[in-house]
Amino acid sequence: MTAKLTALTASLPTTVPFVGPQQIERERGRPFAARLGANEMGFGPSPRAMRAMVEAAPLVWQYPDPTNHDLVQALAAHHGIAPAHLVVGEGIDGLLGVLVRMLVTQGDAVVTSQGTYPTFNYHVAGFGGTLHQVPYRNDQPDTQGLAAMAHQTKAKLVYLANPDNPMGCLLPADQISVLLDALPQESLLLLDEAYVEFADGALALTPQDPRLIRLRTFSKAYGLAGLRVGYAIGTAELIAAFDRVRNHFGVNAMAQAAALAALQDQAYLGKILDQVTQARAQLADIARENGLSPLPSATNFLTIDTRRDGAFAQAVMTQLAARDVFIRMPFVAPQNRCLRISCGPTTELELLAQALPDALRAAG
Ligand SMILES: *Cc1c(COP(=O)(O)O)cnc(C)c1O
C-alpha cells in the first residue's frame, strides 16, 4: 500500500529549515576545522552536567520522568516563580511545535519578522496557519510593524526573538512592554529568549500575564544543544494545556539530569559568559581589521556588516567553508549582506582570522 499523506502535508515544501553542519561536512568529504556557524557554545558544557550524564547512564533502562519534575522544580526556584508556570520540552524547537499545534489551525493568522529564526514558520506551515512576515526596520525586528500586522490580520500568535537571531540585537524591555500593550486582544506574544542569558536588561518575568509566553533553552549559554532541553514560561492555564498534546517522554533521562546539573552550576555559567564577552570582542577586532563592521550583539554570536550585498556575503561564506571555517549568514535582503559568526575558543577564532583576508579577496 502507499501511505496517503494528508492534503496539508502533501502540500508542504520538501525543504527543511536547517542543513546541519554534519551534512555539509559529508558533502565536502572533510570536517570543518572551526565550527562557528550554529551559535553553539564552543566552550562546552559544565563538567557537572557531564558527570550527571555519566551517573544517569546505568539507569537508562528506565523511562524518564514524564513530568520532568526535578528540573521543573529547580527552574521554578531559580526564576522565583511557581512550578505551574513552567513546562520542559525538547528544546525551543520542540516547544514551538507543541505551542503552534495548541493555538494554530488551518487558516489562522500568525505574525513574525521576515528573516528571523525560521523554525517557527516551519511549524506554522505544518499546522496550516497563514504566516504574515514584517520586514526588519534598521536591522531590528519592527515592533510597531508587528503590532500593526497583528491588528490587520487578527493574528493568534506573534513571534519575536529577543535577542534576535540572526541580527544579534536586543530590544529594550520597555519596547517589549509597549508592544504587549499595542497588540490586539486575540494575539499572544511568543517571546523566544534563546539568548536571554547573554543579555542585560531583559523584560522582567510576569508569568501571570496572559498576553505572552516565553521560551528558553539549555542549548546556548548552557552548552547542551545536543541534548535538546528547553522550557516555556507562561500562565498556569496555558502551561497546563501543553499536557494535552506534548510528547510526555520527549526529554530523555540523561538530558534531564544534565540540564539540572548545569542549572545548579551558575558559577560555570558566569565564567562562560565572560569567555563569550571576550570572544565577541575578539571577533569584532577580526571584523574591523578586515574592513567589516560588527553590529551590536547581546548573544554568543556576532553579525558583521560587509556593506556589500547578499551575493558577496554568500561568496565570503563559501570561501570560508573552502578554508574549513563554518559560518552562516542571514537569508533575507538586505540583512543578507551580513555574516553571522558564533563565538568560540581562541584557536577557532584564530583560524577565522587567518582565513578571512583570503576569503574576502577570493569573494571579489
Ligand atoms: C538556537 C535557537 C533556538 C533553538 O533552541 P533549541 O532549544 O536548541 O531548540 C530557538 N530560537 C532561537 C532564536 C535560536 O537562535
The ligand as a Tripos MOL2 file, in Angstrom:
@<TRIPOS>MOLECULE
LIG
   15    15     1     0     0
SMALL
NO_CHARGES

@<TRIPOS>ATOM
      1 C1         19.1700   28.3890   18.5930 C.3       1 LIG1
      2 C2         17.8040   28.9560   18.6430 C.ar      1 LIG1
      3 C3         16.7160   28.1700   19.0170 C.ar      1 LIG1
      4 C4         16.8420   26.6780   19.2130 C.3       1 LIG1
      5 O1         16.7190   26.3350   20.5230 O.3       1 LIG1
      6 P1         16.6530   24.7870   20.9220 P.3       1 LIG1
      7 O2         16.2810   24.8420   22.3490 O.co2     1 LIG1
      8 O3         18.0100   24.2200   20.6730 O.co2     1 LIG1
      9 O4         15.6130   24.1580   20.0770 O.co2     1 LIG1
     10 C5         15.4900   28.7730   19.1460 C.ar      1 LIG1
     11 N1         15.3170   30.0780   18.8960 N.ar      1 LIG1
     12 C6         16.3430   30.8660   18.5110 C.ar      1 LIG1
     13 C7         16.1000   32.3120   18.2600 C.3       1 LIG1
     14 C8         17.6080   30.3250   18.3450 C.ar      1 LIG1
     15 O5         18.6060   31.0740   17.8980 O.3       1 LIG1
@<TRIPOS>BOND
     1     1     2 1
     2     2     3 ar
     3     2    14 ar
     4     3     4 1
     5     3    10 ar
     6     4     5 1
     7     5     6 1
     8     6     7 2
     9     6     8 1
    10     6     9 1
    11    10    11 ar
    12    11    12 ar
    13    12    13 1
    14    12    14 ar
    15    14    15 1
@<TRIPOS>SUBSTRUCTURE
     1 LIG1         1 GROUP 0 **** ****
